Protein backbone atom coordinates (compact mmCIF):
# COMPACT_ATOMS: atom_id res chain seq x y z
CA UNK A 1 0.00 0.00 0.00
CA UNK A 2 1.12 3.54 -0.70
CA UNK A 3 2.04 5.72 2.23
CA UNK A 4 -0.09 8.88 2.38
CA UNK A 5 1.89 12.04 3.15
CA UNK A 6 0.66 13.84 6.23
CA UNK A 7 0.68 17.48 7.15
CA UNK A 8 2.98 19.04 9.74
CA UNK A 9 2.32 18.98 13.45
CA UNK A 10 -0.25 21.43 14.71
CA UNK A 11 -1.92 21.83 11.31
CA UNK A 12 -5.08 20.49 9.80
CA UNK A 13 -5.12 19.15 6.27
CA UNK A 14 -2.21 20.13 4.06
CA UNK A 15 -2.85 22.08 0.89
CA UNK A 16 -2.17 20.50 -2.50
CA UNK A 17 0.96 22.62 -2.85
CA UNK A 18 2.24 21.55 0.59
CA UNK A 19 1.73 17.88 -0.27
CA UNK A 20 3.35 18.05 -3.71
CA UNK A 21 6.33 15.71 -3.99
CA UNK A 22 9.50 15.60 -6.03
CA UNK A 23 10.09 12.72 -8.43
CA UNK A 24 12.58 11.25 -5.94
CA UNK A 25 9.99 11.23 -3.16
CA UNK A 26 7.48 9.61 -5.52
CA UNK A 27 10.03 6.91 -6.35
CA UNK A 28 10.55 6.08 -2.68
CA UNK A 29 6.81 5.90 -2.09
CA UNK A 30 6.13 3.65 -5.08
CA UNK A 31 8.98 1.27 -4.30
CA UNK A 32 7.12 -0.09 -1.29
CA UNK A 33 4.86 -1.90 -3.75
CA UNK A 34 6.96 -1.76 -6.94
CA UNK A 35 10.62 -2.46 -6.02
CA UNK A 36 11.81 -2.34 -9.63
CA UNK A 37 10.36 1.07 -10.55
CA UNK A 38 12.91 3.71 -11.55
CA UNK A 39 12.95 7.45 -12.15
CA UNK A 40 13.35 6.69 -15.86
CA UNK A 41 10.15 4.62 -15.74
CA UNK A 42 8.24 7.49 -14.10
CA UNK A 43 9.55 9.93 -16.71
CA UNK A 44 8.56 7.53 -19.46
CA UNK A 45 5.02 7.21 -18.10
CA UNK A 46 4.82 10.99 -18.02
CA UNK A 47 6.03 11.20 -21.63
CA UNK A 48 3.33 8.70 -22.60
CA UNK A 49 0.63 10.90 -21.03
CA UNK A 50 -0.19 8.61 -18.11
CA UNK A 51 0.50 11.34 -15.55
CA UNK A 52 0.88 15.11 -15.77
CA UNK A 53 2.80 16.50 -12.80
CA UNK A 54 2.99 20.21 -12.19
CA UNK A 55 6.19 22.06 -12.99
CA UNK A 56 7.91 24.69 -10.88
CA UNK A 57 9.14 27.90 -12.58
CA UNK A 58 12.59 26.30 -12.73
CA UNK A 59 11.19 23.18 -14.42
CA UNK A 60 11.19 20.67 -11.55
CA UNK A 61 8.36 18.14 -11.43
CA UNK A 62 5.92 18.29 -8.53
CA UNK A 63 3.57 15.35 -8.09
CA UNK A 64 0.26 15.56 -6.24
CA UNK A 65 -1.05 12.61 -4.20
CA UNK A 66 -3.55 11.77 -6.96
CA UNK A 67 -0.65 11.68 -9.46
CA UNK A 68 1.13 9.12 -7.29
CA UNK A 69 -2.01 6.99 -6.97
CA UNK A 70 -2.51 7.13 -10.74
CA UNK A 71 1.07 5.96 -11.27
CA UNK A 72 0.43 3.09 -8.87
CA UNK A 73 -2.70 2.13 -10.81
CA UNK A 74 -0.74 2.10 -14.06
CA UNK A 75 2.01 -0.06 -12.60
CA UNK A 76 -0.51 -2.49 -11.11
CA UNK A 77 -2.33 -2.93 -14.42
CA UNK A 78 0.97 -3.54 -16.20
CA UNK A 79 2.14 -6.01 -13.55
CA UNK A 80 -1.10 -7.87 -12.89
CA UNK A 81 -2.90 -7.71 -16.24
CA UNK A 82 -0.11 -7.11 -18.78
CA UNK A 83 -2.06 -4.29 -20.42
CA UNK A 84 -0.40 -1.94 -22.91
CA UNK A 85 -0.15 1.69 -21.84
CA UNK A 86 -2.56 2.91 -24.50
CA UNK A 87 -5.30 0.67 -23.08
CA UNK A 88 -4.42 1.65 -19.50
CA UNK A 89 -4.60 5.34 -20.35
CA UNK A 90 -8.00 4.99 -22.01
CA UNK A 91 -9.30 2.99 -19.05
CA UNK A 92 -8.12 5.51 -16.45
CA UNK A 93 -9.39 8.44 -18.48
CA UNK A 94 -12.81 6.79 -18.67
CA UNK A 95 -12.84 6.33 -14.89
CA UNK A 96 -11.82 9.97 -14.42
CA UNK A 97 -14.84 11.00 -16.51
CA UNK A 98 -17.07 9.05 -14.13
CA UNK A 99 -17.78 6.22 -16.55
CA UNK A 100 -18.30 2.68 -15.27
CA UNK A 101 -15.47 1.17 -17.29
CA UNK A 102 -14.60 -2.48 -16.76
CA UNK A 103 -10.98 -3.54 -16.89
CA UNK A 104 -10.16 -4.62 -20.46
CA UNK A 105 -8.36 -7.82 -21.31
CA UNK A 106 -4.79 -7.77 -22.50
CA UNK A 107 -5.34 -9.54 -25.80
CA UNK A 108 -2.55 -10.96 -27.91
CA UNK A 109 -0.95 -7.75 -29.19
CA UNK A 110 1.32 -5.67 -26.99
CA UNK A 111 2.58 -2.20 -27.75
CA UNK A 112 5.97 -0.57 -27.50
CA UNK A 113 5.35 0.84 -24.07
CA UNK A 114 5.20 -2.43 -22.16
CA UNK A 115 7.83 -4.24 -24.19
CA UNK A 116 5.96 -7.54 -24.28
CA UNK A 117 5.42 -9.95 -27.11
CA UNK A 118 2.65 -12.13 -28.49
CA UNK A 119 1.95 -14.81 -25.88
CA UNK A 120 0.97 -17.46 -28.42
CA UNK A 121 3.70 -17.06 -31.02
CA UNK A 122 6.47 -15.96 -28.66
CA UNK A 123 7.59 -13.32 -31.16
CA UNK A 124 7.78 -9.65 -30.28
CA UNK A 125 4.88 -7.74 -31.80
CA UNK A 126 5.80 -4.39 -30.29
CA UNK A 127 6.08 -1.40 -32.56
CA UNK A 128 9.57 -0.25 -33.44
CA UNK A 129 10.98 3.23 -33.51
CA UNK A 130 13.66 4.70 -35.71
CA UNK A 131 17.10 5.97 -34.80
CA UNK A 132 16.03 9.60 -34.46
CA UNK A 133 13.20 8.63 -32.10
CA UNK A 134 15.60 6.55 -29.98
CA UNK A 135 18.00 9.49 -29.72
CA UNK A 136 15.14 11.71 -28.60
CA UNK A 137 13.79 9.16 -26.10
CA UNK A 138 17.19 8.62 -24.46
CA UNK A 139 18.17 12.29 -24.81
CA UNK A 140 21.61 11.44 -26.23
CA UNK A 141 23.68 12.36 -29.26
CA UNK A 142 24.43 10.29 -32.34
CA UNK A 143 28.05 9.83 -31.24
CA UNK A 144 26.94 8.51 -27.84
CA UNK A 145 24.58 6.01 -29.46
CA UNK A 146 27.34 4.87 -31.82
CA UNK A 147 29.61 4.27 -28.82
CA UNK A 148 26.92 2.21 -27.09
CA UNK A 149 26.51 0.12 -30.23
CA UNK A 150 30.26 -0.44 -30.49
CA UNK A 151 30.19 -1.98 -27.01
CA UNK A 152 27.14 -4.11 -27.79
CA UNK A 153 24.87 -2.33 -25.31
CA UNK A 154 22.32 -1.29 -27.93
CA UNK A 155 21.52 -2.80 -31.31
CA UNK A 156 18.67 -2.58 -33.84
CA UNK A 157 16.45 -5.58 -34.43
CA UNK A 158 16.98 -7.88 -37.39
CA UNK A 159 14.01 -6.23 -39.09
CA UNK A 160 15.41 -2.76 -38.48
CA UNK A 161 14.53 -0.13 -35.90
CA UNK A 162 14.60 -0.42 -32.12
CA UNK A 163 12.13 -2.28 -29.93
CA UNK A 164 10.79 -1.50 -26.46
CA UNK A 165 13.54 -3.32 -24.58
CA UNK A 166 16.21 -1.40 -26.49
CA UNK A 167 14.50 1.90 -25.62
CA UNK A 168 14.58 0.91 -21.95
CA UNK A 169 18.26 -0.09 -22.17
CA UNK A 170 19.15 3.18 -23.87
CA UNK A 171 17.46 5.25 -21.18
CA UNK A 172 19.14 3.31 -18.38
CA UNK A 173 22.56 3.57 -20.04
CA UNK A 174 21.99 7.31 -20.37
CA UNK A 175 20.99 7.61 -16.71
CA UNK A 176 24.03 5.64 -15.55
CA UNK A 177 26.23 7.78 -17.78
CA UNK A 178 25.20 10.85 -15.82
CA UNK A 179 26.89 9.23 -12.81
CA UNK A 180 30.11 8.71 -14.74
CA UNK A 181 29.57 5.08 -15.73
CA UNK A 182 30.84 4.65 -19.28
CA UNK A 183 29.88 1.98 -21.85
CA UNK A 184 33.08 0.07 -21.16
CA UNK A 185 31.96 -0.27 -17.54
CA UNK A 186 28.54 -1.57 -18.55
CA UNK A 187 29.76 -4.21 -21.00
CA UNK A 188 30.22 -6.68 -18.12
CA UNK A 189 26.55 -6.18 -17.15
CA UNK A 190 25.53 -7.01 -20.70
CA UNK A 191 27.62 -10.18 -20.60
CA UNK A 192 26.08 -11.24 -17.29
CA UNK A 193 22.59 -10.67 -18.70
CA UNK A 194 23.38 -12.84 -21.72
CA UNK A 195 24.50 -15.67 -19.42
CA UNK A 196 21.33 -15.35 -17.31
CA UNK A 197 19.21 -15.42 -20.47
CA UNK A 198 20.99 -18.61 -21.51
CA UNK A 199 20.13 -20.27 -18.20
CA UNK A 200 16.48 -19.27 -18.51
CA UNK A 201 16.38 -20.58 -22.08
CA UNK A 202 17.63 -23.96 -20.88
CA UNK A 203 14.77 -24.14 -18.35
CA UNK A 204 11.97 -23.28 -20.78
CA UNK A 205 13.30 -24.95 -23.95
CA UNK A 206 11.38 -28.23 -23.34
CA UNK A 207 8.14 -26.29 -22.81
CA UNK A 208 8.61 -24.26 -25.99
CA UNK A 209 9.08 -27.41 -28.05
CA UNK A 210 5.81 -28.90 -26.78
CA UNK A 211 2.97 -29.41 -29.26
CA UNK A 212 0.32 -28.16 -26.86
CA UNK A 213 -0.27 -24.39 -27.42
CA UNK A 214 -1.15 -23.94 -23.75
CA UNK A 215 2.17 -25.44 -22.73
CA UNK A 216 4.01 -23.11 -25.10
CA UNK A 217 2.08 -20.18 -23.66
CA UNK A 218 3.07 -21.37 -20.19
CA UNK A 219 6.69 -21.25 -21.36
CA UNK A 220 6.38 -17.53 -22.07
CA UNK A 221 4.85 -16.90 -18.64
CA UNK A 222 7.69 -18.89 -17.11
CA UNK A 223 10.25 -16.80 -18.97
CA UNK A 224 8.69 -13.63 -17.57
CA UNK A 225 8.64 -14.98 -14.03
CA UNK A 226 12.23 -16.23 -14.21
CA UNK A 227 13.37 -12.91 -15.66
CA UNK A 228 11.74 -11.01 -12.80
CA UNK A 229 13.30 -13.33 -10.22
CA UNK A 230 16.67 -12.94 -11.91
CA UNK A 231 16.42 -9.15 -11.75
CA UNK A 232 15.44 -9.27 -8.08
CA UNK A 233 18.32 -11.63 -7.28
CA UNK A 234 20.78 -9.39 -9.12
CA UNK A 235 19.50 -6.39 -7.18
CA UNK A 236 19.84 -8.27 -3.90
CA UNK A 237 23.40 -9.31 -4.76
CA UNK A 238 24.35 -5.71 -5.56
CA UNK A 239 22.77 -4.40 -2.36
CA UNK A 240 24.53 -7.08 -0.29
CA UNK A 241 27.89 -6.36 -1.93
CA UNK A 242 27.50 -2.62 -1.32
CA UNK A 243 26.51 -3.16 2.29
CA UNK A 244 29.65 -5.25 2.88
CA UNK A 245 31.90 -2.70 1.18
CA UNK A 246 30.38 0.39 2.79
CA UNK A 247 30.26 -1.02 6.30
C-alpha positions as YAML, in Angstrom:
chain: A
units: angstrom
residues:
- id: 1
  name: UNK
  ca: [0.00, 0.00, 0.00]
- id: 2
  name: UNK
  ca: [1.12, 3.54, -0.70]
- id: 3
  name: UNK
  ca: [2.04, 5.72, 2.23]
- id: 4
  name: UNK
  ca: [-0.09, 8.88, 2.38]
- id: 5
  name: UNK
  ca: [1.89, 12.04, 3.15]
- id: 6
  name: UNK
  ca: [0.66, 13.84, 6.23]
- id: 7
  name: UNK
  ca: [0.68, 17.48, 7.15]
- id: 8
  name: UNK
  ca: [2.98, 19.04, 9.74]
- id: 9
  name: UNK
  ca: [2.32, 18.98, 13.45]
- id: 10
  name: UNK
  ca: [-0.25, 21.43, 14.71]
- id: 11
  name: UNK
  ca: [-1.92, 21.83, 11.31]
- id: 12
  name: UNK
  ca: [-5.08, 20.49, 9.80]
- id: 13
  name: UNK
  ca: [-5.12, 19.15, 6.27]
- id: 14
  name: UNK
  ca: [-2.21, 20.13, 4.06]
- id: 15
  name: UNK
  ca: [-2.85, 22.08, 0.89]
- id: 16
  name: UNK
  ca: [-2.17, 20.50, -2.50]
- id: 17
  name: UNK
  ca: [0.96, 22.62, -2.85]
- id: 18
  name: UNK
  ca: [2.24, 21.55, 0.59]
- id: 19
  name: UNK
  ca: [1.73, 17.88, -0.27]
- id: 20
  name: UNK
  ca: [3.35, 18.05, -3.71]
- id: 21
  name: UNK
  ca: [6.33, 15.71, -3.99]
- id: 22
  name: UNK
  ca: [9.50, 15.60, -6.03]
- id: 23
  name: UNK
  ca: [10.09, 12.72, -8.43]
- id: 24
  name: UNK
  ca: [12.58, 11.25, -5.94]
- id: 25
  name: UNK
  ca: [9.99, 11.23, -3.16]
- id: 26
  name: UNK
  ca: [7.48, 9.61, -5.52]
- id: 27
  name: UNK
  ca: [10.03, 6.91, -6.35]
- id: 28
  name: UNK
  ca: [10.55, 6.08, -2.68]
- id: 29
  name: UNK
  ca: [6.81, 5.90, -2.09]
- id: 30
  name: UNK
  ca: [6.13, 3.65, -5.08]
- id: 31
  name: UNK
  ca: [8.98, 1.27, -4.30]
- id: 32
  name: UNK
  ca: [7.12, -0.09, -1.29]
- id: 33
  name: UNK
  ca: [4.86, -1.90, -3.75]
- id: 34
  name: UNK
  ca: [6.96, -1.76, -6.94]
- id: 35
  name: UNK
  ca: [10.62, -2.46, -6.02]
- id: 36
  name: UNK
  ca: [11.81, -2.34, -9.63]
- id: 37
  name: UNK
  ca: [10.36, 1.07, -10.55]
- id: 38
  name: UNK
  ca: [12.91, 3.71, -11.55]
- id: 39
  name: UNK
  ca: [12.95, 7.45, -12.15]
- id: 40
  name: UNK
  ca: [13.35, 6.69, -15.86]
- id: 41
  name: UNK
  ca: [10.15, 4.62, -15.74]
- id: 42
  name: UNK
  ca: [8.24, 7.49, -14.10]
- id: 43
  name: UNK
  ca: [9.55, 9.93, -16.71]
- id: 44
  name: UNK
  ca: [8.56, 7.53, -19.46]
- id: 45
  name: UNK
  ca: [5.02, 7.21, -18.10]
- id: 46
  name: UNK
  ca: [4.82, 10.99, -18.02]
- id: 47
  name: UNK
  ca: [6.03, 11.20, -21.63]
- id: 48
  name: UNK
  ca: [3.33, 8.70, -22.60]
- id: 49
  name: UNK
  ca: [0.63, 10.90, -21.03]
- id: 50
  name: UNK
  ca: [-0.19, 8.61, -18.11]
- id: 51
  name: UNK
  ca: [0.50, 11.34, -15.55]
- id: 52
  name: UNK
  ca: [0.88, 15.11, -15.77]
- id: 53
  name: UNK
  ca: [2.80, 16.50, -12.80]
- id: 54
  name: UNK
  ca: [2.99, 20.21, -12.19]
- id: 55
  name: UNK
  ca: [6.19, 22.06, -12.99]
- id: 56
  name: UNK
  ca: [7.91, 24.69, -10.88]
- id: 57
  name: UNK
  ca: [9.14, 27.90, -12.58]
- id: 58
  name: UNK
  ca: [12.59, 26.30, -12.73]
- id: 59
  name: UNK
  ca: [11.19, 23.18, -14.42]
- id: 60
  name: UNK
  ca: [11.19, 20.67, -11.55]
- id: 61
  name: UNK
  ca: [8.36, 18.14, -11.43]
- id: 62
  name: UNK
  ca: [5.92, 18.29, -8.53]
- id: 63
  name: UNK
  ca: [3.57, 15.35, -8.09]
- id: 64
  name: UNK
  ca: [0.26, 15.56, -6.24]
- id: 65
  name: UNK
  ca: [-1.05, 12.61, -4.20]
- id: 66
  name: UNK
  ca: [-3.55, 11.77, -6.96]
- id: 67
  name: UNK
  ca: [-0.65, 11.68, -9.46]
- id: 68
  name: UNK
  ca: [1.13, 9.12, -7.29]
- id: 69
  name: UNK
  ca: [-2.01, 6.99, -6.97]
- id: 70
  name: UNK
  ca: [-2.51, 7.13, -10.74]
- id: 71
  name: UNK
  ca: [1.07, 5.96, -11.27]
- id: 72
  name: UNK
  ca: [0.43, 3.09, -8.87]
- id: 73
  name: UNK
  ca: [-2.70, 2.13, -10.81]
- id: 74
  name: UNK
  ca: [-0.74, 2.10, -14.06]
- id: 75
  name: UNK
  ca: [2.01, -0.06, -12.60]
- id: 76
  name: UNK
  ca: [-0.51, -2.49, -11.11]
- id: 77
  name: UNK
  ca: [-2.33, -2.93, -14.42]
- id: 78
  name: UNK
  ca: [0.97, -3.54, -16.20]
- id: 79
  name: UNK
  ca: [2.14, -6.01, -13.55]
- id: 80
  name: UNK
  ca: [-1.10, -7.87, -12.89]
- id: 81
  name: UNK
  ca: [-2.90, -7.71, -16.24]
- id: 82
  name: UNK
  ca: [-0.11, -7.11, -18.78]
- id: 83
  name: UNK
  ca: [-2.06, -4.29, -20.42]
- id: 84
  name: UNK
  ca: [-0.40, -1.94, -22.91]
- id: 85
  name: UNK
  ca: [-0.15, 1.69, -21.84]
- id: 86
  name: UNK
  ca: [-2.56, 2.91, -24.50]
- id: 87
  name: UNK
  ca: [-5.30, 0.67, -23.08]
- id: 88
  name: UNK
  ca: [-4.42, 1.65, -19.50]
- id: 89
  name: UNK
  ca: [-4.60, 5.34, -20.35]
- id: 90
  name: UNK
  ca: [-8.00, 4.99, -22.01]
- id: 91
  name: UNK
  ca: [-9.30, 2.99, -19.05]
- id: 92
  name: UNK
  ca: [-8.12, 5.51, -16.45]
- id: 93
  name: UNK
  ca: [-9.39, 8.44, -18.48]
- id: 94
  name: UNK
  ca: [-12.81, 6.79, -18.67]
- id: 95
  name: UNK
  ca: [-12.84, 6.33, -14.89]
- id: 96
  name: UNK
  ca: [-11.82, 9.97, -14.42]
- id: 97
  name: UNK
  ca: [-14.84, 11.00, -16.51]
- id: 98
  name: UNK
  ca: [-17.07, 9.05, -14.13]
- id: 99
  name: UNK
  ca: [-17.78, 6.22, -16.55]
- id: 100
  name: UNK
  ca: [-18.30, 2.68, -15.27]
- id: 101
  name: UNK
  ca: [-15.47, 1.17, -17.29]
- id: 102
  name: UNK
  ca: [-14.60, -2.48, -16.76]
- id: 103
  name: UNK
  ca: [-10.98, -3.54, -16.89]
- id: 104
  name: UNK
  ca: [-10.16, -4.62, -20.46]
- id: 105
  name: UNK
  ca: [-8.36, -7.82, -21.31]
- id: 106
  name: UNK
  ca: [-4.79, -7.77, -22.50]
- id: 107
  name: UNK
  ca: [-5.34, -9.54, -25.80]
- id: 108
  name: UNK
  ca: [-2.55, -10.96, -27.91]
- id: 109
  name: UNK
  ca: [-0.95, -7.75, -29.19]
- id: 110
  name: UNK
  ca: [1.32, -5.67, -26.99]
- id: 111
  name: UNK
  ca: [2.58, -2.20, -27.75]
- id: 112
  name: UNK
  ca: [5.97, -0.57, -27.50]
- id: 113
  name: UNK
  ca: [5.35, 0.84, -24.07]
- id: 114
  name: UNK
  ca: [5.20, -2.43, -22.16]
- id: 115
  name: UNK
  ca: [7.83, -4.24, -24.19]
- id: 116
  name: UNK
  ca: [5.96, -7.54, -24.28]
- id: 117
  name: UNK
  ca: [5.42, -9.95, -27.11]
- id: 118
  name: UNK
  ca: [2.65, -12.13, -28.49]
- id: 119
  name: UNK
  ca: [1.95, -14.81, -25.88]
- id: 120
  name: UNK
  ca: [0.97, -17.46, -28.42]
- id: 121
  name: UNK
  ca: [3.70, -17.06, -31.02]
- id: 122
  name: UNK
  ca: [6.47, -15.96, -28.66]
- id: 123
  name: UNK
  ca: [7.59, -13.32, -31.16]
- id: 124
  name: UNK
  ca: [7.78, -9.65, -30.28]
- id: 125
  name: UNK
  ca: [4.88, -7.74, -31.80]
- id: 126
  name: UNK
  ca: [5.80, -4.39, -30.29]
- id: 127
  name: UNK
  ca: [6.08, -1.40, -32.56]
- id: 128
  name: UNK
  ca: [9.57, -0.25, -33.44]
- id: 129
  name: UNK
  ca: [10.98, 3.23, -33.51]
- id: 130
  name: UNK
  ca: [13.66, 4.70, -35.71]
- id: 131
  name: UNK
  ca: [17.10, 5.97, -34.80]
- id: 132
  name: UNK
  ca: [16.03, 9.60, -34.46]
- id: 133
  name: UNK
  ca: [13.20, 8.63, -32.10]
- id: 134
  name: UNK
  ca: [15.60, 6.55, -29.98]
- id: 135
  name: UNK
  ca: [18.00, 9.49, -29.72]
- id: 136
  name: UNK
  ca: [15.14, 11.71, -28.60]
- id: 137
  name: UNK
  ca: [13.79, 9.16, -26.10]
- id: 138
  name: UNK
  ca: [17.19, 8.62, -24.46]
- id: 139
  name: UNK
  ca: [18.17, 12.29, -24.81]
- id: 140
  name: UNK
  ca: [21.61, 11.44, -26.23]
- id: 141
  name: UNK
  ca: [23.68, 12.36, -29.26]
- id: 142
  name: UNK
  ca: [24.43, 10.29, -32.34]
- id: 143
  name: UNK
  ca: [28.05, 9.83, -31.24]
- id: 144
  name: UNK
  ca: [26.94, 8.51, -27.84]
- id: 145
  name: UNK
  ca: [24.58, 6.01, -29.46]
- id: 146
  name: UNK
  ca: [27.34, 4.87, -31.82]
- id: 147
  name: UNK
  ca: [29.61, 4.27, -28.82]
- id: 148
  name: UNK
  ca: [26.92, 2.21, -27.09]
- id: 149
  name: UNK
  ca: [26.51, 0.12, -30.23]
- id: 150
  name: UNK
  ca: [30.26, -0.44, -30.49]
- id: 151
  name: UNK
  ca: [30.19, -1.98, -27.01]
- id: 152
  name: UNK
  ca: [27.14, -4.11, -27.79]
- id: 153
  name: UNK
  ca: [24.87, -2.33, -25.31]
- id: 154
  name: UNK
  ca: [22.32, -1.29, -27.93]
- id: 155
  name: UNK
  ca: [21.52, -2.80, -31.31]
- id: 156
  name: UNK
  ca: [18.67, -2.58, -33.84]
- id: 157
  name: UNK
  ca: [16.45, -5.58, -34.43]
- id: 158
  name: UNK
  ca: [16.98, -7.88, -37.39]
- id: 159
  name: UNK
  ca: [14.01, -6.23, -39.09]
- id: 160
  name: UNK
  ca: [15.41, -2.76, -38.48]
- id: 161
  name: UNK
  ca: [14.53, -0.13, -35.90]
- id: 162
  name: UNK
  ca: [14.60, -0.42, -32.12]
- id: 163
  name: UNK
  ca: [12.13, -2.28, -29.93]
- id: 164
  name: UNK
  ca: [10.79, -1.50, -26.46]
- id: 165
  name: UNK
  ca: [13.54, -3.32, -24.58]
- id: 166
  name: UNK
  ca: [16.21, -1.40, -26.49]
- id: 167
  name: UNK
  ca: [14.50, 1.90, -25.62]
- id: 168
  name: UNK
  ca: [14.58, 0.91, -21.95]
- id: 169
  name: UNK
  ca: [18.26, -0.09, -22.17]
- id: 170
  name: UNK
  ca: [19.15, 3.18, -23.87]
- id: 171
  name: UNK
  ca: [17.46, 5.25, -21.18]
- id: 172
  name: UNK
  ca: [19.14, 3.31, -18.38]
- id: 173
  name: UNK
  ca: [22.56, 3.57, -20.04]
- id: 174
  name: UNK
  ca: [21.99, 7.31, -20.37]
- id: 175
  name: UNK
  ca: [20.99, 7.61, -16.71]
- id: 176
  name: UNK
  ca: [24.03, 5.64, -15.55]
- id: 177
  name: UNK
  ca: [26.23, 7.78, -17.78]
- id: 178
  name: UNK
  ca: [25.20, 10.85, -15.82]
- id: 179
  name: UNK
  ca: [26.89, 9.23, -12.81]
- id: 180
  name: UNK
  ca: [30.11, 8.71, -14.74]
- id: 181
  name: UNK
  ca: [29.57, 5.08, -15.73]
- id: 182
  name: UNK
  ca: [30.84, 4.65, -19.28]
- id: 183
  name: UNK
  ca: [29.88, 1.98, -21.85]
- id: 184
  name: UNK
  ca: [33.08, 0.07, -21.16]
- id: 185
  name: UNK
  ca: [31.96, -0.27, -17.54]
- id: 186
  name: UNK
  ca: [28.54, -1.57, -18.55]
- id: 187
  name: UNK
  ca: [29.76, -4.21, -21.00]
- id: 188
  name: UNK
  ca: [30.22, -6.68, -18.12]
- id: 189
  name: UNK
  ca: [26.55, -6.18, -17.15]
- id: 190
  name: UNK
  ca: [25.53, -7.01, -20.70]
- id: 191
  name: UNK
  ca: [27.62, -10.18, -20.60]
- id: 192
  name: UNK
  ca: [26.08, -11.24, -17.29]
- id: 193
  name: UNK
  ca: [22.59, -10.67, -18.70]
- id: 194
  name: UNK
  ca: [23.38, -12.84, -21.72]
- id: 195
  name: UNK
  ca: [24.50, -15.67, -19.42]
- id: 196
  name: UNK
  ca: [21.33, -15.35, -17.31]
- id: 197
  name: UNK
  ca: [19.21, -15.42, -20.47]
- id: 198
  name: UNK
  ca: [20.99, -18.61, -21.51]
- id: 199
  name: UNK
  ca: [20.13, -20.27, -18.20]
- id: 200
  name: UNK
  ca: [16.48, -19.27, -18.51]
- id: 201
  name: UNK
  ca: [16.38, -20.58, -22.08]
- id: 202
  name: UNK
  ca: [17.63, -23.96, -20.88]
- id: 203
  name: UNK
  ca: [14.77, -24.14, -18.35]
- id: 204
  name: UNK
  ca: [11.97, -23.28, -20.78]
- id: 205
  name: UNK
  ca: [13.30, -24.95, -23.95]
- id: 206
  name: UNK
  ca: [11.38, -28.23, -23.34]
- id: 207
  name: UNK
  ca: [8.14, -26.29, -22.81]
- id: 208
  name: UNK
  ca: [8.61, -24.26, -25.99]
- id: 209
  name: UNK
  ca: [9.08, -27.41, -28.05]
- id: 210
  name: UNK
  ca: [5.81, -28.90, -26.78]
- id: 211
  name: UNK
  ca: [2.97, -29.41, -29.26]
- id: 212
  name: UNK
  ca: [0.32, -28.16, -26.86]
- id: 213
  name: UNK
  ca: [-0.27, -24.39, -27.42]
- id: 214
  name: UNK
  ca: [-1.15, -23.94, -23.75]
- id: 215
  name: UNK
  ca: [2.17, -25.44, -22.73]
- id: 216
  name: UNK
  ca: [4.01, -23.11, -25.10]
- id: 217
  name: UNK
  ca: [2.08, -20.18, -23.66]
- id: 218
  name: UNK
  ca: [3.07, -21.37, -20.19]
- id: 219
  name: UNK
  ca: [6.69, -21.25, -21.36]
- id: 220
  name: UNK
  ca: [6.38, -17.53, -22.07]
- id: 221
  name: UNK
  ca: [4.85, -16.90, -18.64]
- id: 222
  name: UNK
  ca: [7.69, -18.89, -17.11]
- id: 223
  name: UNK
  ca: [10.25, -16.80, -18.97]
- id: 224
  name: UNK
  ca: [8.69, -13.63, -17.57]
- id: 225
  name: UNK
  ca: [8.64, -14.98, -14.03]
- id: 226
  name: UNK
  ca: [12.23, -16.23, -14.21]
- id: 227
  name: UNK
  ca: [13.37, -12.91, -15.66]
- id: 228
  name: UNK
  ca: [11.74, -11.01, -12.80]
- id: 229
  name: UNK
  ca: [13.30, -13.33, -10.22]
- id: 230
  name: UNK
  ca: [16.67, -12.94, -11.91]
- id: 231
  name: UNK
  ca: [16.42, -9.15, -11.75]
- id: 232
  name: UNK
  ca: [15.44, -9.27, -8.08]
- id: 233
  name: UNK
  ca: [18.32, -11.63, -7.28]
- id: 234
  name: UNK
  ca: [20.78, -9.39, -9.12]
- id: 235
  name: UNK
  ca: [19.50, -6.39, -7.18]
- id: 236
  name: UNK
  ca: [19.84, -8.27, -3.90]
- id: 237
  name: UNK
  ca: [23.40, -9.31, -4.76]
- id: 238
  name: UNK
  ca: [24.35, -5.71, -5.56]
- id: 239
  name: UNK
  ca: [22.77, -4.40, -2.36]
- id: 240
  name: UNK
  ca: [24.53, -7.08, -0.29]
- id: 241
  name: UNK
  ca: [27.89, -6.36, -1.93]
- id: 242
  name: UNK
  ca: [27.50, -2.62, -1.32]
- id: 243
  name: UNK
  ca: [26.51, -3.16, 2.29]
- id: 244
  name: UNK
  ca: [29.65, -5.25, 2.88]
- id: 245
  name: UNK
  ca: [31.90, -2.70, 1.18]
- id: 246
  name: UNK
  ca: [30.38, 0.39, 2.79]
- id: 247
  name: UNK
  ca: [30.26, -1.02, 6.30]
...
